[in-house]
């Protein structure tokens, strides 16, 4: 054995040194990874052919090995780490020669690229990366950060450390709207760092808070890290749980777990919301606390507003906080008492299948013991009782086609139980009321009559809905009844919009906030998956950027605004009317609705193309497309190169060797802690993309094959990977900031400034470790 090390251990060292050398060589990382895989394979193959690499494998023909397997121990659980006294045999690391391994690698890499890059289930999710990148770059080019930083500095500046707090708030806001770390750090470094230094802020605090806040896009949805991790986590969790089930003697993971072994990107977005907000709060709390103990290094700053109406504190609290909360609480309360709710009378053609037992009980003895150990004896006893009751009643009732009489009875039952006010109408009226009341707070001295008239229209519409609209009424009739009061409410909203536009905070925050709500709301609410939502976000970002450009040029942006309203009309008509005109019998109402929706679609498409033309003519679209292509090409090239490197590790047994080492620990908390520490250390020298595509596939079968919630595991990894942007010497956020920082700010300032925020990251990880409910509570409440 060379240097007294196992041949597989030497192979892993060679791979790491080649990868590290490739990254330091100055070549683009995307190509350095693939090159490191090819070079390391050549070196290992040469050493193996010369007989220098010897792997000490367990002798599976020995009596001791047979005794272990005969005692019921699964072969996968037997390793040299857990049973070091087992007899071993010496063999080359390429058991059938390096040429056979090379042939296998070539065929595997072609298959993997086809599955994960060119086709397969994950490609649709990966397309979301492209569109989220375009959304982020477009919003960054539209100078949204500039306005946000200026506005938030006026809001938080008078507080101790207010400028630092404003940077955190803007960083969180940009994270939810762009998610591009480089763009966020560079933009905030250019705009806020000089201002903070001019106001006697400490260089360490200034650089640290900018770099840390710029990385929030890695955890706050829509996060590219979560999209990429989610595509891997879904496959790894499913495969690991299948292997776990078969190891304990069960037929499949559904039988063993009692639920499908599935985790989606949308669910991970839900899981990441609270951790992302938690980190932002911790950053802001540190900045505020630092200012309290060091007032001279983070003083309060009074920044003059650029104009607008003067609003007292009581008026602001009343109309911006108390009234909106009261309106939302009122609608929620009405929903709880049954006044607001679903009015759908849709009935399925088939009945629901009968209820099955909570766990499958017709399993082997070994599977039964494993299921009892996993779920507990009480859960198993309940499942047995359920199964016996189902069998006594004739078995599970199968679904059957309903007769016309059964359909009519089910429809009548729904009609009797329907709420007086439909959820859709309630949401529409609540939105109009919020616009009107917020406008009152934006300009308290203006004439309140238009807003009062608009609120009167909202109340009349609600009253008409209760008195005259029934669930079995057609959508067309509903529109006719509500047309006049809603039109009055919209007239009031027109005046409200003019007043809101005069408020700087609302004018700056509202447009991107609507885009964020539209994108994240559709994902978190389970309306659609991330890819269509990303397409909506990219299109919305293009239209928003074009509108801002038109305003900068002093030109009208009515075409874009009207296109936005066309999208809203298209969605409302599509939700409330039956647009299936290919049926044998189509009502006049459906034809009218289809024509309206199609016209709205055509105008919305025209508005999108018009926005692209505006951005092209103002020299914005070309750099956006170029940067989007550059970032996404890098991601996909790293994906391809990492597959090659992974296959090299697999070919000489490195992946199996690492997994055996991790499985040798009896406590899975210990295993996961080791993995997290390794990821944290690797973050000092590797980018998050290399860690995701190289390390996670190796350790994933172990950490996703236990009892931990896969959402919690994935978010813990994501927060850990976020730290890789901050840890010296290769933290990319530090490089981005160093590139735009003035000469008076040294690299030492940046490194010292980031240390507290790295410790905050560790604190955040500790909080998620000891309180996993922070990760799981949102998806548990929202559901899928």
C-alpha positions in Angstrom: 0.0 0.0 0.0 1.3 3.5 -0.9 2.1 5.6 2.1 0.3 3.1 4.3 -3.1 4.3 2.9 -5.8 2.3 1.2 -5.9 2.7 -2.5 -9.4 4.2 -2.4 -8.3 6.8 0.2 -5.4 7.8 -2.1 -7.8 8.0 -5.0 -10.0 10.4 -3.0 -7.0 12.5 -2.1 -5.9 12.7 -5.8 -9.4 13.8 -6.8 -9.5 16.5 -4.2 -6.1 17.8 -5.0 -6.9 17.9 -8.8 -10.1 19.7 -8.1 -8.5 22.2 -5.8 -5.6 22.7 -8.2 -8.0 23.2 -11.1 -9.9 25.9 -9.2 -6.7 27.7 -8.3 -5.4 27.4 -11.9 -7.4 30.4 -13.1 -9.5 28.4 -15.6 -13.2 28.9 -15.4 -14.6 26.7 -12.6 -17.2 25.2 -15.0 -14.3 23.7 -17.1 -11.9 23.1 -14.2 -14.3 20.6 -12.6 -14.5 18.4 -15.8 -10.8 18.7 -16.3 -10.1 17.7 -12.7 -12.2 14.6 -13.3 -10.3 13.6 -16.4 -6.8 14.3 -15.0 -7.5 12.5 -11.7 -8.9 9.5 -13.5 -5.7 9.4 -15.6 -3.4 9.6 -12.5 -5.4 6.9 -10.6 -5.5 4.6 -13.6 -1.7 5.0 -14.1 -1.0 4.2 -10.4 -3.4 1.3 -10.4 -1.9 -0.2 -13.5 1.5 0.0 -12.0 0.3 -1.9 -8.9 0.8 1.0 -6.5 -2.9 1.3 -5.5 -4.2 -1.6 -3.4 -7.7 -1.7 -1.9 -8.2 -3.8 1.2 -11.7 -5.2 0.5 -13.7 -7.5 2.9 -13.3 -11.2 2.0 -17.0 -12.1 1.4 -16.0 -15.8 1.3 -14.7 -16.0 4.8 -16.5 -17.8 7.6 -16.7 -14.6 9.8 -18.5 -12.8 7.0 -21.0 -15.7 6.5 -21.7 -15.7 10.2 -22.6 -12.1 10.1 -25.0 -12.5 7.2 -26.5 -15.6 8.6 -27.2 -13.7 11.8 -29.5 -11.4 9.9 -27.2 -8.5 9.3 -27.7 -7.0 5.8 -24.6 -7.0 3.6 -24.9 -3.3 3.0 -24.4 -2.8 6.8 -21.1 -4.7 6.8 -18.0 -2.5 6.3 -14.4 -2.4 7.4 -15.3 0.6 9.6 -17.9 -1.3 11.6 -16.2 -4.7 11.6 -12.4 -3.9 11.3 -11.5 -7.5 12.3 -13.0 -9.2 9.2 -10.6 -10.9 6.9 -9.6 -8.8 3.9 -8.3 -9.4 0.4 -6.0 -7.1 -1.6 -7.3 -6.0 -5.0 -6.8 -3.2 -7.4 -9.1 -0.1 -7.1 -10.3 -0.8 -10.6 -11.4 -4.4 -10.1 -11.8 -5.1 -13.8 -9.2 -2.7 -15.1 -9.1 1.0 -15.8 -10.2 0.5 -19.5 -13.5 -1.2 -18.4 -14.0 1.6 -15.8 -13.4 4.2 -18.6 -16.0 2.5 -20.9 -18.5 2.4 -18.0 -17.9 6.1 -17.2 -18.4 7.2 -20.8 -21.7 5.3 -21.0 -22.8 6.6 -17.5 -21.9 10.2 -18.3 -24.0 10.1 -21.5 -26.9 8.6 -19.6 -26.7 11.0 -16.7 -26.4 14.1 -18.9 -29.4 12.9 -20.8 -31.4 12.3 -17.6 -30.3 15.5 -15.7 -29.5 18.0 -18.4 -31.1 17.2 -21.7 -34.2 15.3 -20.7 -35.8 13.6 -17.7 -38.1 14.9 -15.0 -35.6 17.4 -13.5 -35.1 19.4 -16.7 -38.4 21.2 -16.3 -37.4 22.3 -12.8 -33.9 23.3 -14.0 -35.6 25.6 -16.6 -36.8 27.6 -13.6 -33.1 28.5 -12.9 -32.9 30.2 -16.3 -36.0 32.3 -15.8 -35.3 33.2 -12.1 -31.8 34.4 -13.3 -33.4 36.5 -16.0 -35.9 37.9 -13.5 -33.2 38.9 -11.1 -30.8 40.4 -13.6 -33.7 42.4 -15.2 -34.8 43.8 -11.9 -31.2 44.6 -11.0 -30.8 46.5 -14.3 -34.0 48.4 -13.7 -32.3 50.1 -10.7 -34.8 48.8 -8.2 -32.0 48.5 -5.6 -31.1 52.2 -6.0 -34.6 53.4 -5.1 -35.1 50.8 -2.4 -31.8 51.7 -0.6 -32.6 55.4 -0.8 -36.1 55.0 0.5 -35.2 52.5 3.3 -32.4 54.7 4.4 -34.9 57.5 5.0 -37.2 55.2 7.0 -34.5 53.5 9.2 -31.8 56.1 9.1 -32.9 57.9 12.3 -32.5 54.7 14.3 -29.1 53.6 15.8 -27.4 51.6 13.1 -30.3 52.5 10.8 -28.3 52.5 7.6 -27.1 49.0 8.4 -30.6 47.9 9.2 -31.9 49.4 5.9 -29.2 47.4 4.0 -30.5 44.2 5.6 -34.1 45.1 4.7 -33.2 45.8 1.1 -31.1 42.7 1.0 -34.0 40.6 2.1 -36.3 42.4 -0.4 -33.9 41.9 -3.3 -33.4 38.3 -2.3 -37.1 37.6 -2.8 -37.1 39.5 -6.1 -33.8 38.8 -7.7 -31.9 36.0 -5.8 -28.6 36.9 -7.6 -25.9 37.2 -5.0 -23.3 38.9 -7.2 -25.7 41.6 -8.5 -27.1 42.3 -5.0 -23.7 42.6 -3.3 -22.2 44.8 -6.1 -25.2 47.0 -6.3 -25.5 47.6 -2.5 -21.7 48.0 -2.3 -21.8 50.7 -4.9 -24.8 52.5 -3.5 -24.7 52.1 0.3 -21.1 51.6 1.2 -20.0 55.2 0.3 -23.0 56.6 2.2 -22.3 54.5 5.3 -18.6 55.5 5.3 -19.5 59.2 4.8 -21.7 59.0 7.9 -18.8 57.6 10.0 -20.0 54.0 10.0 -17.3 51.4 10.8 -15.8 49.9 7.6 -16.0 46.4 9.3 -19.8 46.8 10.0 -20.5 48.3 6.7 -18.8 45.7 4.6 -20.0 42.8 6.8 -23.6 43.8 6.6 -23.5 44.4 2.9 -21.8 41.0 2.1 -24.1 39.1 4.5 -27.3 40.7 3.3 -26.4 40.1 -0.3 -26.3 36.4 0.3 -29.9 36.2 1.6 -30.9 35.4 -2.0 -29.4 31.9 -1.5 -32.1 31.0 1.1 -35.1 33.3 0.7 -37.3 32.0 -2.1 -37.1 32.1 -5.1 -33.6 30.7 -4.4 -31.5 29.1 -7.2 -29.8 27.1 -4.5 -33.1 25.6 -3.4 -34.1 24.9 -7.0 -30.9 23.0 -7.7 -30.9 21.3 -4.3 -34.5 20.4 -4.7 -33.9 18.5 -8.0 -31.3 16.4 -6.3 -33.1 16.0 -3.0 -36.2 14.6 -4.6 -34.2 11.8 -6.3 -31.9 11.2 -3.4 -34.7 11.0 -0.8 -36.8 8.7 -2.9 -34.0 6.3 -3.8 -32.5 6.3 -0.2 -35.9 5.5 1.4 -36.5 2.7 -1.1 -33.1 1.2 -0.2 -33.9 1.7 3.5 -37.2 -0.1 3.1 -35.7 -3.0 1.3 -32.9 -3.3 3.8 -35.4 -3.8 6.7 -37.4 -6.3 4.6 -40.2 -4.2 3.3 -41.3 -4.2 -0.3 -41.2 -0.4 -0.9 -40.9 3.0 0.9 -44.6 3.6 0.9 -45.3 0.4 2.8 -42.5 1.2 5.3 -43.1 4.9 5.8 -46.8 4.9 5.4 -46.5 7.9 3.1 -44.9 8.6 -0.3 -41.1 9.4 -0.2 -41.5 12.6 -2.1 -40.1 16.1 -1.6 -40.7 18.9 -4.2 -39.1 22.3 -4.9 -42.3 24.1 -4.1 -42.4 22.5 -0.6 -38.8 23.5 -0.1 -39.7 27.1 -0.9 -42.3 26.9 1.8 -39.8 25.5 4.2 -37.2 28.2 3.5 -39.4 31.2 4.2 -39.0 31.3 8.0 -35.3 30.4 8.1 -34.6 33.2 5.5 -36.6 35.7 7.6 -34.8 34.5 10.7 -31.4 35.2 9.3 -32.4 38.6 8.1 -33.8 39.4 11.7 -30.5 38.2 13.2 -28.5 40.4 10.9 -30.6 43.4 11.7 -30.5 42.7 15.4 -26.7 42.5 15.4 -26.5 45.8 13.5 -28.8 47.4 16.0 -27.0 45.9 19.0 -23.7 47.0 17.6 -24.9 50.5 17.2 -26.2 50.6 20.8 -22.8 49.6 22.2 -20.7 51.5 19.6 -22.8 54.6 18.8 -19.8 56.4 17.2 -19.3 53.6 14.7 -22.9 53.3 13.7 -24.6 56.6 14.3 -28.2 57.6 13.6 -28.5 59.5 10.4 -31.3 61.9 9.4 -31.8 61.8 5.6 -34.2 64.3 4.2 -37.1 63.1 2.1 -37.4 64.1 -1.5 -40.9 65.4 -1.0 -44.4 63.9 -0.4 -47.1 64.4 2.2 -46.3 64.7 5.9 -47.9 61.8 7.8 -48.1 61.7 11.6 -47.2 58.6 13.5 -50.7 58.0 14.6 -52.1 58.4 11.1 -49.4 56.0 9.7 -50.1 53.4 12.4 -53.9 53.7 11.9 -54.1 53.5 8.1 -51.0 51.4 7.4 -51.2 48.9 10.2 -54.4 48.8 12.3 -57.0 49.2 9.6 -55.4 46.6 7.2 -54.9 44.1 10.0 -58.5 44.7 11.0 -59.8 44.2 7.5 -57.8 40.9 7.0 -58.9 39.7 10.5 -62.5 40.4 9.6 -62.4 38.4 6.4 -60.6 35.5 8.3 -63.3 35.7 11.0 -66.1 35.6 8.5 -64.4 32.5 7.0 -64.3 30.8 10.4 -68.0 31.4 11.0 -69.0 30.2 7.5 -70.0 33.5 5.9 -67.0 33.5 3.5 -66.0 30.2 1.9 -66.2 28.0 -1.1 -69.3 28.2 -3.4 -68.1 25.5 -5.8 -70.8 23.0 -6.8 -68.5 20.8 -8.9 -69.0 17.1 -8.4 -66.8 14.4 -9.5 -68.1 11.7 -11.9 -66.7 9.0 -9.6 -67.1 8.5 -5.9 -64.2 8.6 -3.6 -62.4 5.4 -2.8 -62.9 4.0 0.6 -60.5 4.8 3.5 -57.5 2.5 3.8 -55.6 1.7 7.0 -53.0 4.2 8.2 -50.3 1.6 7.7 -50.1 -1.5 5.5 -50.3 -4.6 7.7 -50.0 -7.5 5.3 -46.2 -7.4 5.4 -43.4 -9.9 6.3 -42.3 -10.4 9.9 -39.1 -8.5 9.4 -41.0 -5.6 7.9 -43.5 -5.6 10.7 -40.8 -5.4 13.3 -39.1 -2.5 11.4 -42.4 -0.6 11.1 -43.2 -1.0 14.8 -39.7 0.3 15.6 -40.3 3.3 13.3 -43.9 4.2 14.1 -44.4 2.7 17.5 -46.5 -0.2 18.8 -49.6 2.1 19.3 -49.6 3.2 15.7 -49.2 -0.4 14.5 -52.1 -1.6 16.7 -54.3 1.2 15.4 -53.5 0.2 11.8 -54.3 -3.4 12.6 -57.6 -2.5 14.1 -58.4 -0.3 11.0 -57.5 -3.1 8.7 -59.7 -5.6 10.6 -62.6 -3.1 10.6 -62.2 -2.6 6.8 -62.1 -6.3 6.2 -65.2 -6.9 8.4 -67.1 -4.3 6.3 -66.3 -6.0 3.1 -63.0 -4.5 2.2 -61.9 -1.2 0.8 -64.7 0.4 -1.2 -63.7 1.0 -4.7 -64.5 4.1 -6.6 -67.5 3.9 -8.9 -69.2 6.1 -11.5 -72.0 8.1 -9.9 -75.5 7.9 -11.2 -77.3 11.1 -12.3 -79.4 10.9 -9.1 -76.2 10.6 -6.9 -74.6 13.6 -8.7 -77.7 15.7 -8.2 -77.8 14.7 -4.5 -74.1 15.6 -4.0 -74.7 18.9 -5.8 -77.7 19.7 -3.6 -75.6 19.0 -0.5 -72.9 21.3 -1.6 -75.5 24.0 -2.4 -76.9 23.8 1.0 -73.5 24.0 2.7 -72.2 26.8 0.5 -71.1 30.1 2.2 -73.1 33.3 1.4 -70.0 35.0 0.0 -67.6 33.2 -2.2 -63.8 33.2 -1.5 -63.0 34.8 -4.8 -65.4 37.7 -4.3 -64.2 38.2 -0.7 -60.5 38.4 -1.9 -61.4 40.9 -4.6 -63.4 43.1 -2.2 -60.7 42.9 0.4 -58.0 43.9 -2.1 -60.1 47.0 -3.2 -60.8 47.9 0.5 -57.0 47.7 1.3 -56.2 50.0 -1.6 -58.7 52.5 -0.6 -57.8 52.6 3.1 -54.1 52.7 2.4 -54.6 55.6 0.1 -56.3 57.4 2.9 -53.2 57.0 5.0 -50.9 58.2 2.2 -52.6 61.6 2.0 -54.8 62.2 5.1 -55.4 65.9 4.2 -56.9 65.2 0.8 -60.6 65.0 0.1 -61.9 61.6 1.5 -65.1 61.6 -0.5 -63.8 59.6 -3.5 -62.3 57.0 -1.2 -65.5 56.8 0.9 -67.6 56.4 -2.3 -65.3 53.5 -3.3 -65.6 51.9 0.1 -69.4 52.3 -0.3 -69.2 50.4 -3.5 -67.3 47.6 -1.8 -70.0 47.3 1.0 -72.8 47.4 -1.5 -71.1 44.6 -3.6 -70.8 42.5 -0.4 -74.4 43.1 0.4 -75.6 42.2 -3.1 -73.6 39.0 -3.0 -75.3 38.0 0.2 -78.8 38.9 -0.8 -79.0 38.1 -4.5 -76.1 35.9 -5.6 -76.4 32.1 -5.1 -73.8 29.4 -5.8 -75.9 27.9 -8.6 -76.0 31.3 -10.4 -73.9 31.6 -13.6 -70.7 33.7 -13.6 -72.3 36.0 -16.2 -75.2 36.8 -13.9 -72.8 37.4 -11.0 -70.9 39.9 -13.1 -74.0 41.7 -14.1 -75.2 42.0 -10.5 -71.8 43.2 -9.1 -70.8 45.3 -12.1 -72.1 48.7 -10.9 -70.8 48.6 -7.2 -67.5 47.1 -8.3 -67.2 49.9 -11.0 -67.8 52.5 -8.3 -65.1 50.8 -6.1 -62.7 50.8 -9.1 -63.5 54.5 -9.6 -62.5 55.2 -6.0 -59.4 53.0 -6.5 -58.4 55.2 -9.5 -58.2 58.2 -7.1 -56.5 56.0 -4.5 -53.8 55.0 -7.0 -53.0 58.6 -7.8 -52.5 59.4 -4.1 -50.5 56.2 -3.5 -48.2 57.2 -6.4 -47.3 60.4 -4.6 -46.0 58.4 -1.6 -42.3 57.5 -2.1 -42.3 54.4 0.0 -45.4 52.9 -1.7 -44.2 54.0 -5.1 -40.9 52.2 -4.7 -41.9 49.1 -2.8 -45.4 48.3 -4.3 -44.5 47.3 -7.9 -41.8 44.8 -7.1 -43.8 43.6 -4.1 -46.7 42.7 -6.3 -44.3 40.7 -8.5 -42.9 38.9 -5.5 -46.4 38.1 -4.2 -47.5 36.9 -7.6 -44.4 34.6 -8.1 -44.1 33.3 -4.5 -47.8 33.2 -3.8 -48.4 30.9 -6.8 -45.7 28.6 -5.6 -46.3 28.6 -1.9 -50.0 28.4 -2.3 -49.6 25.3 -4.5 -51.3 26.9 -7.5 -48.4 26.0 -9.8 -44.9 24.7 -9.7 -41.7 26.8 -9.8 -41.2 26.7 -13.6 -44.4 28.5 -14.7 -44.0 30.9 -11.7 -40.5 31.7 -12.8 -41.8 32.4 -16.3 -44.4 34.8 -14.8 -41.6 36.4 -12.8 -39.4 36.9 -15.8 -42.2 38.4 -17.9 -43.3 40.6 -15.0 -39.7 41.8 -14.5 -39.3 42.7 -18.2 -42.6 44.7 -18.1 -41.6 46.5 -14.8 -38.2 47.4 -16.1 -39.7 48.7 -19.4 -42.2 50.8 -17.4 -39.4 52.3 -15.3 -37.5 53.1 -18.5 -40.5 54.9 -20.0 -40.9 56.9 -16.9 -37.2 57.9 -16.9 -37.6 59.1 -20.4 -40.6 61.1 -19.5 -42.9 59.0 -21.7 -46.2 57.3 -21.0 -46.2 53.7 -19.8 -49.9 53.2 -20.3 -49.4 50.3 -22.8 -47.5 48.3 -20.1 -50.0 49.2 -17.4 -52.9 48.2 -19.6 -51.1 44.9 -20.4 -50.8 44.3 -16.7 -54.5 44.8 -16.2 -55.0 42.5 -19.3 -53.2 39.7 -17.4 -55.4 40.3 -14.4 -58.5 40.1 -16.5 -57.3 37.0 -18.3 -56.7 35.3 -14.9 -60.1 36.4 -13.4 -62.0 35.2 -16.5 -60.2 31.9 -16.7 -60.9 31.2 -13.0 -64.6 32.1 -13.1 -65.8 31.0 -16.5 -65.8 27.7 -18.5 -63.5 28.5 -21.5 -63.7 25.0 -23.0 -65.2 25.9 -26.4 -64.4 22.6 -28.0 -67.3 20.9 -26.2 -70.4 19.9 -28.2 -72.6 22.5 -26.5 -71.1 25.9 -25.6 -73.2 28.6 -24.1 -73.1 32.2 -25.3 -71.7 33.2 -21.9 -68.7 30.9 -22.4 -68.2 32.3 -25.9 -68.2 35.8 -24.6 -65.8 34.9 -21.8 -63.5 33.1 -24.2 -63.4 36.1 -26.5 -62.6 38.4 -23.6 -59.9 36.1 -22.2 -58.4 35.7 -25.6 -58.4 39.4 -26.3 -56.7 40.0 -22.9 -54.1 37.3 -23.7 -53.3 39.0 -27.1 -53.0 42.4 -25.5 -50.8 41.0 -22.6 -48.6 39.3 -25.2 -48.4 42.6 -27.1 -47.5 44.4 -23.9 -44.7 41.9 -23.2 -43.2 42.2 -26.8 -43.6 46.0 -26.5 -41.7 45.9 -23.2 -38.9 43.9 -24.8 -38.7 46.4 -27.6 -38.5 49.3 -25.1 -35.7 47.5 -23.3 -33.9 46.7 -26.6 -34.1 50.3 -27.8 -32.7 51.6 -24.5 -29.8 49.1 -24.6 -31.1 47.1 -21.5 -32.3 43.9 -23.0 -29.1 42.9 -24.7 -26.9 42.9 -21.6 -29.8 41.2 -19.7 -29.9 38.3 -22.2 -26.1 38.1 -22.3 -25.8 37.9 -18.5 -28.6 35.4 -18.2 -26.9 33.2 -20.8 -23.6 33.5 -19.1 -24.9 32.5 -15.6 -27.1 29.7 -16.8 -24.4 28.3 -19.1 -22.0 28.3 -16.1 -24.6 26.4 -14.0 -25.3 23.7 -16.7 -21.6 23.4 -17.6 -20.8 22.8 -13.9 -23.6 20.3 -13.8 -22.0 18.3 -16.7 -18.5 18.6 -15.3 -19.6 17.5 -11.8 -21.3 14.4 -13.3 -17.9 13.4 -14.8 -16.1 14.0 -11.5 -18.7 12.1 -9.6 -18.4 9.1 -11.9 -14.6 9.1 -11.5 -15.2 8.8 -7.7 -17.7 6.1 -8.2 -15.5 4.1 -10.6 -12.8 3.4 -8.1 -15.2 2.9 -5.1 -14.7 6.3 -3.5 -18.4 7.0 -3.1 -19.1 3.6 -1.5 -16.1 4.0 0.8 -17.4 7.4 2.1 -20.9 6.1 2.5 -19.6 3.1 4.5 -17.7 5.4 6.7 -20.8 7.5 7.5 -23.0 4.5 8.0 -20.5 3.1 10.6 -21.9 5.6 13.1 -25.0 4.4 15.0 -26.3 7.8 15.7 -27.7 9.6 12.6 -27.4 12.9 14.3 -23.7 12.3 14.5 -23.6 11.4 10.8 -25.5 14.6 9.8 -23.3 16.7 12.1 -20.2 15.3 10.4 -21.6 16.1 7.0 -22.5 19.6 8.0 -19.1 20.3 9.4 -17.5 19.0 6.2 -19.8 21.2 4.1 -18.9 24.2 6.3 -15.2 23.6 5.8 -15.5 22.9 2.1 -17.3 26.3 1.9 -14.0 28.0 2.6 -12.5 26.7 -0.7 -15.5 25.6 -2.9 -18.4 27.4 -4.4 -22.0 26.3 -3.6 -22.4 24.8 -7.1 -19.4 22.5 -6.7 -20.7 21.4 -3.3 -24.2 20.7 -4.6 -23.2 18.8 -7.6 -20.1 17.0 -6.3 -20.5 16.4 -2.6 -24.3 16.1 -2.1 -24.7 13.2 -4.5 -22.1 11.3 -2.5 -23.4 11.9 1.0 -27.0 12.2 0.0 -27.9 8.5 0.1 -26.8 8.4 3.7 -28.3 11.7 5.1 -31.6 11.2 3.2 -31.8 7.5 4.1 -32.6 8.0 7.8 -35.5 9.3 9.8 -34.9 13.0 9.4 -37.5 15.1 7.6 -36.0 15.7 4.1 -37.2 19.3 4.1 -35.2 20.0 7.2 -32.2 18.3 5.9 -32.3 20.3 2.6 -32.8 23.7 4.3 -30.0 23.0 6.7 -27.7 22.2 3.8 -28.9 25.4 2.0 -28.2 27.6 5.0 -24.8 26.0 5.3 -24.1 26.6 1.6 -25.1 30.2 2.0 -22.1 30.5 4.4 -19.7 29.5 1.6 -20.3 32.9 0.1 -19.0 34.6 3.3 -16.1 32.4 4.5 -12.6 33.6 3.6 -10.5 33.1 1.6 -12.7 32.2 -1.3 -16.1 33.6 -0.3 -17.5 35.0 -3.5 -19.5 37.8 -1.8 -16.2 39.1 -0.4 -14.7 39.1 -3.9 -17.7 41.0 -5.3 -17.5 43.6 -2.5 -13.7 44.0 -2.8 -14.1 44.8 -6.5 -16.4 47.8 -5.8 -15.1 49.0 -2.4 -13.1 52.2 -2.3 -9.4 52.1 -1.7 -9.9 53.2 2.0 -11.6 49.9 2.7 -9.0 47.1 2.9 -9.3 43.4 2.6 -8.6 43.2 6.3 -11.7 45.3 7.0 -13.8 43.0 4.9 -12.5 39.8 6.5 -12.9 41.2 10.0 -16.3 42.6 9.2 -17.6 39.3 8.0 -16.6 37.2 11.0 -19.6 38.2 13.2 -22.0 37.3 10.4 -20.4 33.9 9.8 -21.0 33.3 13.5 -24.6 34.5 13.1 -24.9 31.9 10.3 -23.6 29.2 12.7 -26.1 30.5 15.3 -28.9 30.3 12.7 -27.9 26.7 12.0 -27.9 25.9 15.7 -31.5 27.3 16.0 -32.7 25.3 13.1 -30.9 22.2 14.6 -32.6 22.5 17.9 -35.9 23.9 16.6 -36.7 22.1 13.3 -40.3 23.3 13.6 -39.0 26.6 12.1 -38.5 24.7 8.9 -41.6 22.5 8.9 -44.3 24.7 10.3 -45.1 26.7 7.1 -45.4 23.6 4.8 -47.5 21.9 7.5 -49.9 24.8 7.6 -50.1 25.5 3.9 -50.0 21.9 2.7 -49.2 20.8 -0.9 
